[in-house]
């Protein structure tokens, strides 16, 4: 039994004992507010079951999946209608599109093509909340059926592979209990073959023109085969090279931060096609790291090189990424990709670097308008905080969970306000607070009994 379910079971048992020991209960005065912060009012036109009130045309499935992942990571149990909304979006062939306005209509590949990114993140979310094994299996089967010959995936079925799409599918395979290295395409290429082909290594075309970029990942090569560093792709691919998905296990609070190790290039370094081949060279235990690699040491060494690039780029820019928006005169902070980088750095054990950028996010939270009521933004912040070993519900004193819940269905179960009992509870004992609660209830019962005896003696 999970710690979350143990707490709920013990609390239910304590409540029953309280009711038995104290038959007279005091009710809260009518019209008074419950203790704690009052959540924001939900938008009037909030679609039933869906988080967020913005047009879901392009991100409905993605933001719903992010919300479910963040809720699960925070210890909450999502409402059934929230999970049902997501599963209702699935097409008959197992795929998901970005959004289906009318789920009762059949999916038309010409008008509503399957979206590998939406499908892969939906797999991660449904696998996390549990109870939807059939939907997960069908979605994974579809993803495998549209795998490209190079072992990777593009955003749409059979479109050229890219680092981001390949990364999110690797996370889905991991969440579904499949080994990405064993998910091979025709010809034998696996997802890591495709993923590592997007990394700038010492022998990558054009790397001599851009020193300091080695270790980064490109979204896709250009028409001439040249790779250009991309912060979004690097954060996604670094995480995927570790074989992990968006919901990563938190860094232990007593764990030492792993030092970053930049990829150093020397003259005469062989090209990516002449690098290490096959097998996990760093003891990761997952064979088939990729047949063509430019980073000696296997895919996890490639992840380390990606993490080093992320850390160096973030440090140069005061802990965050920047982006130039169309029409803007100067770069703007890139909050979303900074949060993704925090998750990737934490997943590879670089807690110091991850927490430095998380602090920047906390300090500048009020400047990000999407952090107020955008489900994807709020979820990414919650997952980033959790990944570093911090609170999965708040950041810098801001209750992110309350903000997320205010955008959609109230969870069937909210996490306990104090999770210290979960950390101390090994499953064999009942937390101390439960005994205290029962003791108070029994004491109240004795008090009522003695009071009754005194009244009878006075008659």
C-alpha positions as CSV (number, residue, x, y, z in Angstrom):
1,X,0.0,0.0,0.0
2,X,1.4,3.4,-0.9
3,X,2.1,6.0,1.8
4,X,-0.6,8.2,0.4
5,X,-3.2,5.4,0.7
6,X,-1.9,4.4,4.1
7,X,-2.5,7.9,5.4
8,X,-6.0,8.0,4.0
9,X,-6.8,4.6,5.5
10,X,-5.5,5.6,8.9
11,X,-7.3,8.9,8.8
12,X,-10.5,7.1,7.9
13,X,-10.1,4.7,10.8
14,X,-9.4,7.5,13.2
15,X,-12.5,9.3,12.1
16,X,-14.6,6.3,12.7
17,X,-13.2,5.9,16.3
18,X,-13.8,9.6,16.9
19,X,-17.4,9.3,15.8
20,X,-17.9,6.3,18.1
21,X,-16.2,7.9,21.1
22,X,-17.8,11.3,20.7
23,X,-21.4,11.0,19.5
24,X,-22.1,14.7,19.8
25,X,-20.1,16.7,17.2
26,X,-19.8,20.4,17.0
27,X,-20.8,21.8,13.6
28,X,-19.2,24.9,12.0
29,X,-21.5,27.9,12.0
30,X,-23.4,28.3,8.8
31,X,-21.8,30.6,6.3
32,X,-18.3,30.6,7.9
33,X,-15.3,30.0,5.7
34,X,-13.2,26.8,6.0
35,X,-9.7,27.2,7.5
36,X,-6.9,27.8,5.0
37,X,-6.5,29.9,1.9
38,X,-9.6,30.4,-0.3
39,X,-8.9,29.2,-3.9
40,X,-9.4,31.5,-6.8
41,X,-12.8,31.5,-8.5
42,X,-12.9,29.2,-11.5
43,X,-13.5,30.7,-14.9
44,X,-17.1,30.7,-15.9
45,X,-16.5,28.9,-19.2
46,X,-14.2,26.2,-17.9
47,X,-14.6,23.0,-20.0
48,X,-15.8,20.1,-17.9
49,X,-12.9,18.0,-16.7
50,X,-10.2,20.1,-18.4
51,X,-7.7,22.2,-16.6
52,X,-7.3,25.8,-17.9
53,X,-9.9,28.0,-19.6
54,X,-7.7,29.1,-22.6
55,X,-8.5,27.7,-26.1
56,X,-7.4,24.1,-25.9
57,X,-7.1,23.7,-29.7
58,X,-3.3,23.4,-29.7
59,X,-2.5,22.2,-26.2
60,X,-5.6,20.5,-24.6
61,X,-4.1,17.1,-24.2
62,X,-0.6,18.4,-23.3
63,X,-1.7,20.7,-20.5
64,X,-4.1,18.1,-19.1
65,X,-1.3,15.6,-19.0
66,X,1.0,18.0,-17.3
67,X,-1.7,18.8,-14.7
68,X,-2.2,15.1,-13.9
69,X,1.5,14.5,-13.6
70,X,2.0,17.5,-11.2
71,X,-1.0,16.5,-9.1
72,X,0.3,12.9,-8.8
73,X,3.8,14.2,-8.0
74,X,2.3,16.4,-5.3
75,X,0.5,13.4,-3.7
76,X,-3.0,14.4,-4.8
77,X,-5.4,12.0,-6.4
78,X,-6.9,13.6,-9.6
79,X,-10.6,13.7,-10.0
80,X,-12.0,10.9,-12.1
81,X,-13.6,13.3,-14.5
82,X,-10.2,14.9,-15.1
83,X,-8.7,11.5,-16.0
84,X,-11.8,10.6,-18.1
85,X,-11.4,13.8,-20.1
86,X,-7.9,12.8,-21.1
87,X,-8.8,9.2,-22.0
88,X,-11.9,10.4,-24.0
89,X,-9.5,12.3,-26.2
90,X,-7.8,9.1,-27.4
91,X,-8.5,8.0,-31.0
92,X,-9.5,4.4,-31.9
93,X,-6.0,3.6,-33.2
94,X,-4.5,4.5,-29.7
95,X,-3.1,7.9,-30.6
96,X,-3.9,11.3,-29.2
97,X,-4.2,14.6,-31.1
98,X,-3.6,18.0,-29.7
99,X,-7.3,18.4,-29.0
100,X,-10.6,16.9,-30.1
101,X,-13.5,19.2,-29.8
102,X,-16.0,16.4,-30.1
103,X,-14.5,13.1,-28.9
104,X,-17.6,11.2,-30.2
105,X,-16.4,11.9,-33.8
106,X,-14.0,9.4,-35.4
107,X,-10.4,10.6,-35.8
108,X,-9.6,11.5,-39.4
109,X,-5.9,11.1,-40.1
110,X,-6.2,13.8,-42.7
111,X,-7.8,16.4,-40.4
112,X,-6.8,15.2,-37.0
113,X,-3.5,13.3,-37.4
114,X,-2.0,11.6,-34.4
115,X,0.4,13.8,-32.4
116,X,3.4,11.8,-31.0
117,X,4.1,14.5,-28.3
118,X,0.5,14.6,-27.1
119,X,0.3,10.8,-27.2
120,X,3.6,10.3,-25.3
121,X,2.8,12.8,-22.5
122,X,-0.6,11.3,-22.1
123,X,1.0,7.9,-21.7
124,X,3.2,9.3,-18.9
125,X,0.2,10.9,-17.2
126,X,-2.1,7.9,-17.4
127,X,0.7,5.6,-16.3
128,X,1.3,7.8,-13.3
129,X,-2.3,8.0,-12.0
130,X,-2.9,4.3,-12.7
131,X,-6.0,2.3,-13.5
132,X,-5.8,3.0,-17.3
133,X,-3.6,0.2,-18.5
134,X,-5.6,-0.5,-21.6
135,X,-5.3,3.1,-22.8
136,X,-1.6,3.2,-22.0
137,X,-0.9,0.0,-24.0
138,X,-2.9,1.1,-27.0
139,X,-1.1,4.5,-27.0
140,X,2.3,2.8,-26.8
141,X,1.4,0.4,-29.5
142,X,0.6,3.3,-31.8
143,X,3.8,5.1,-31.0
144,X,5.9,2.0,-31.8
145,X,3.9,1.6,-35.1
146,X,5.0,5.1,-36.3
147,X,8.7,4.8,-35.2
148,X,11.0,6.1,-37.9
149,X,13.8,4.0,-39.4
150,X,16.4,6.0,-37.6
151,X,14.8,4.9,-34.3
152,X,13.2,8.2,-33.5
153,X,10.0,10.2,-33.9
154,X,8.8,13.4,-35.3
155,X,5.8,15.4,-34.1
156,X,3.5,13.8,-36.6
157,X,3.4,10.2,-37.9
158,X,6.4,9.6,-40.1
159,X,7.6,13.1,-40.1
160,X,11.4,13.5,-39.7
161,X,12.7,12.7,-36.3
162,X,13.5,15.5,-33.9
163,X,15.1,15.6,-30.5
164,X,12.1,16.8,-28.6
165,X,9.6,14.3,-30.0
166,X,12.0,11.4,-29.6
167,X,12.7,12.5,-26.0
168,X,9.1,12.6,-24.9
169,X,8.4,9.2,-26.5
170,X,11.4,7.7,-24.6
171,X,9.8,9.1,-21.4
172,X,6.5,7.4,-22.4
173,X,8.2,4.0,-23.0
174,X,9.9,4.2,-19.6
175,X,6.6,5.2,-17.9
176,X,4.9,2.2,-19.5
177,X,7.5,-0.2,-18.3
178,X,9.2,-0.8,-21.7
179,X,12.9,-0.5,-22.3
180,X,13.5,2.2,-25.0
181,X,16.8,0.5,-26.1
182,X,14.8,-2.6,-27.0
183,X,12.2,-0.7,-29.0
184,X,13.8,-1.1,-32.4
185,X,12.7,0.1,-35.8
186,X,13.1,-1.8,-39.0
187,X,16.9,-2.2,-39.5
188,X,17.6,-2.3,-35.7
189,X,17.9,1.3,-34.8
190,X,16.6,2.3,-31.4
191,X,15.4,5.6,-29.9
192,X,18.9,6.4,-28.4
193,X,20.4,6.1,-31.9
194,X,18.2,8.9,-33.1
195,X,18.5,10.9,-29.9
196,X,22.3,11.0,-29.8
197,X,22.5,11.9,-33.5
198,X,21.2,15.4,-32.5
199,X,24.0,16.1,-30.0
200,X,26.8,18.4,-30.8
201,X,29.9,16.4,-30.2
202,X,33.6,17.2,-30.8
203,X,33.3,15.9,-34.4
204,X,30.0,17.5,-35.3
205,X,29.8,19.5,-38.4
206,X,30.5,23.2,-37.7
207,X,31.5,22.6,-34.0
208,X,34.9,24.3,-34.7
209,X,33.0,27.4,-35.6
210,X,31.2,27.4,-32.3
211,X,33.4,26.5,-29.4
212,X,31.7,25.8,-26.1
213,X,28.6,24.4,-27.7
214,X,29.6,20.7,-27.5
215,X,27.3,18.7,-25.4
216,X,24.2,20.7,-26.5
217,X,21.4,19.1,-28.5
218,X,19.9,20.5,-31.7
219,X,16.2,20.2,-32.5
220,X,17.0,18.8,-36.0
221,X,19.9,19.2,-38.4
222,X,19.5,21.9,-41.0
223,X,19.4,21.1,-44.7
224,X,23.2,20.9,-44.8
225,X,23.3,18.5,-41.8
226,X,24.6,21.2,-39.4
227,X,23.5,21.1,-35.8
228,X,22.6,24.3,-33.9
229,X,22.3,24.3,-30.0
230,X,18.8,24.5,-28.8
231,X,18.0,25.0,-25.1
232,X,14.6,23.3,-25.2
233,X,15.9,20.3,-27.1
234,X,18.9,20.0,-24.8
235,X,16.8,19.9,-21.6
236,X,14.5,17.4,-23.1
237,X,17.2,15.2,-24.6
238,X,19.4,15.3,-21.4
239,X,16.5,13.9,-19.5
240,X,15.6,11.3,-22.1
241,X,19.3,10.1,-22.4
242,X,18.9,9.1,-18.8
243,X,15.9,7.0,-19.8
244,X,13.5,9.2,-17.8
245,X,10.2,10.9,-18.2
246,X,8.8,14.2,-17.0
247,X,7.9,12.9,-13.5
248,X,11.4,12.1,-12.1
249,X,12.2,10.9,-8.6
250,X,13.2,13.7,-6.3
251,X,16.8,14.2,-5.3
252,X,17.5,12.9,-1.8
253,X,17.9,15.8,0.6
254,X,21.1,14.4,2.0
255,X,22.5,13.5,-1.5
256,X,25.7,15.2,-2.6
257,X,25.5,17.3,-5.7
258,X,27.1,15.6,-8.7
259,X,29.7,17.8,-10.3
260,X,29.1,18.8,-14.0
261,X,31.7,17.6,-16.5
262,X,31.8,19.6,-19.7
263,X,32.7,17.7,-22.9
264,X,36.2,18.7,-23.8
265,X,37.3,18.6,-27.4
266,X,40.9,18.2,-28.6
267,X,42.2,18.5,-32.1
268,X,41.8,15.3,-34.1
269,X,38.8,14.1,-32.1
270,X,36.9,11.5,-34.2
271,X,33.5,12.3,-35.6
272,X,30.3,11.1,-34.2
273,X,30.2,8.2,-36.7
274,X,33.5,6.9,-35.2
275,X,32.6,7.2,-31.6
276,X,31.8,4.5,-29.0
277,X,29.4,1.9,-30.4
278,X,26.7,-0.1,-28.6
279,X,26.3,-1.1,-25.0
280,X,26.1,0.9,-21.8
281,X,29.8,1.9,-21.0
282,X,29.0,3.5,-17.7
283,X,27.3,0.8,-15.8
284,X,23.7,2.0,-16.5
285,X,22.6,-1.5,-17.2
286,X,20.6,-0.7,-20.3
287,X,22.0,-2.2,-23.5
288,X,21.7,-0.5,-26.9
289,X,22.8,3.0,-25.9
290,X,23.0,3.9,-29.5
291,X,25.1,2.5,-32.3
292,X,26.7,5.8,-33.3
293,X,27.8,8.1,-30.5
294,X,30.3,10.9,-30.4
295,X,30.5,11.0,-26.5
296,X,32.5,8.1,-25.1
297,X,30.9,6.5,-22.1
298,X,27.4,5.7,-23.4
299,X,24.2,7.6,-23.4
300,X,24.4,8.6,-19.7
301,X,27.8,10.2,-20.4
302,X,26.0,12.0,-23.2
303,X,23.4,13.1,-20.7
304,X,26.2,14.4,-18.5
305,X,27.6,16.5,-21.4
306,X,24.1,17.9,-22.1
307,X,23.7,18.8,-18.4
308,X,27.1,20.5,-18.4
309,X,26.0,22.6,-21.3
310,X,22.7,23.5,-19.6
311,X,24.5,24.4,-16.4
312,X,27.1,26.6,-18.1
313,X,24.5,28.4,-20.2
314,X,22.2,29.1,-17.2
315,X,25.1,30.3,-15.1
316,X,26.2,32.8,-17.8
317,X,22.7,34.3,-17.8
318,X,22.1,34.6,-14.0
319,X,20.4,31.2,-13.7
320,X,17.9,31.3,-16.5
321,X,17.4,31.0,-20.2
322,X,16.4,33.9,-22.5
323,X,14.6,34.0,-25.8
324,X,13.9,36.6,-28.4
325,X,10.2,36.9,-29.1
326,X,9.0,38.0,-32.6
327,X,8.9,41.8,-32.6
328,X,10.7,42.1,-29.3
329,X,13.7,44.5,-29.1
330,X,15.6,42.5,-26.5
331,X,15.6,39.0,-25.1
332,X,13.0,37.9,-22.6
333,X,13.3,35.4,-19.8
334,X,12.4,31.9,-20.9
335,X,10.7,30.5,-17.8
336,X,9.4,27.3,-19.3
337,X,12.7,26.0,-20.6
338,X,14.4,27.1,-17.4
339,X,12.0,24.9,-15.5
340,X,12.7,22.0,-17.9
341,X,16.4,22.4,-17.4
342,X,16.0,22.3,-13.6
343,X,14.3,18.9,-14.0
344,X,17.0,17.6,-16.3
345,X,19.8,18.8,-14.0
346,X,18.2,17.3,-11.0
347,X,17.6,14.0,-12.7
348,X,21.3,13.7,-13.5
349,X,22.2,14.5,-9.9
350,X,23.3,18.1,-10.3
351,X,21.4,19.4,-7.3
352,X,23.4,22.6,-6.8
353,X,23.0,23.8,-10.3
354,X,19.3,22.8,-10.4
355,X,18.5,24.6,-7.2
356,X,20.3,27.7,-8.3
357,X,18.0,28.0,-11.3
358,X,14.9,27.0,-9.2
359,X,15.7,29.9,-6.9
360,X,15.8,32.3,-9.9
361,X,12.3,31.0,-10.9
362,X,11.1,31.5,-7.3
363,X,12.5,35.0,-7.2
364,X,10.9,36.0,-10.5
365,X,7.7,34.0,-10.2
366,X,5.5,37.1,-10.1
367,X,6.9,38.3,-13.4
368,X,5.8,35.2,-15.3
369,X,2.1,35.9,-16.2
370,X,1.5,32.2,-17.0
371,X,2.5,31.2,-13.4
372,X,-0.8,32.7,-12.3
373,X,-3.3,30.4,-14.0
374,X,-1.7,28.4,-16.8
375,X,-1.9,24.6,-16.0
376,X,1.3,23.8,-18.0
377,X,3.4,26.5,-16.5
378,X,2.2,25.8,-12.9
379,X,2.8,22.1,-13.4
380,X,6.3,22.5,-14.8
381,X,7.2,24.6,-11.7
382,X,5.7,22.0,-9.4
383,X,7.6,19.2,-11.1
384,X,10.8,21.2,-11.1
385,X,10.6,22.0,-7.4
386,X,9.8,18.3,-6.6
387,X,12.7,17.1,-8.8
388,X,15.2,19.1,-6.7
389,X,13.9,17.6,-3.4
390,X,11.9,20.7,-2.7
391,X,8.1,21.0,-2.1
392,X,6.0,19.5,-4.8
393,X,3.2,22.0,-4.0
394,X,4.8,25.4,-3.5
395,X,7.7,27.6,-4.6
396,X,9.1,30.6,-2.9
397,X,6.1,30.7,-0.5
398,X,3.5,30.6,-3.4
399,X,1.0,27.8,-3.2
400,X,1.3,26.4,-6.8
401,X,-1.0,23.5,-6.0
402,X,-3.8,25.8,-5.0
403,X,-3.4,27.8,-8.2
404,X,-3.4,24.6,-10.3
405,X,-6.5,23.2,-8.6
406,X,-8.3,26.5,-9.1
407,X,-8.1,26.0,-12.9
408,X,-9.9,22.7,-13.0
409,X,-11.6,19.8,-11.2
410,X,-10.9,19.6,-7.5
411,X,-8.8,16.4,-6.9
412,X,-10.5,13.4,-5.3
413,X,-7.9,13.6,-2.5
414,X,-5.6,16.4,-1.6
415,X,-2.1,15.8,-0.1
416,X,-1.7,16.1,3.6
417,X,-0.6,19.6,4.7
418,X,2.2,18.0,6.7
419,X,3.9,15.1,4.9
420,X,6.4,14.4,7.6
421,X,4.4,11.4,8.7
422,X,4.8,9.9,5.3
423,X,8.5,10.2,5.4
424,X,8.7,8.5,8.8
425,X,6.0,5.9,8.1
426,X,7.5,2.7,6.8
427,X,4.2,1.0,6.4
428,X,4.4,-1.2,9.5
429,X,3.4,1.4,12.0
430,X,0.6,3.9,12.4
431,X,1.8,7.5,12.6
432,X,1.9,9.2,16.0
433,X,-0.7,11.8,15.1
434,X,-3.3,9.0,14.6
435,X,-2.8,7.8,18.1
436,X,-3.1,11.3,19.4
437,X,-6.3,11.9,17.5
438,X,-7.8,8.6,18.7
439,X,-6.7,9.4,22.3
440,X,-8.4,12.8,22.2
441,X,-11.6,11.2,20.8
442,X,-11.6,8.5,23.5
443,X,-10.9,11.2,26.2
444,X,-13.9,13.2,24.9
445,X,-16.0,10.1,25.1
446,X,-15.1,9.5,28.7
447,X,-15.8,13.1,29.5
448,X,-19.3,12.8,28.1
449,X,-19.8,9.6,30.0
450,X,-18.7,11.1,33.3
451,X,-20.8,14.2,32.7
452,X,-23.9,12.0,32.2
453,X,-23.2,10.1,35.5
454,X,-22.9,13.4,37.4
455,X,-26.2,14.5,36.0
456,X,-27.9,11.3,37.0
457,X,-26.4,11.5,40.5
458,X,-27.8,15.0,40.9
459,X,-31.3,13.9,40.1
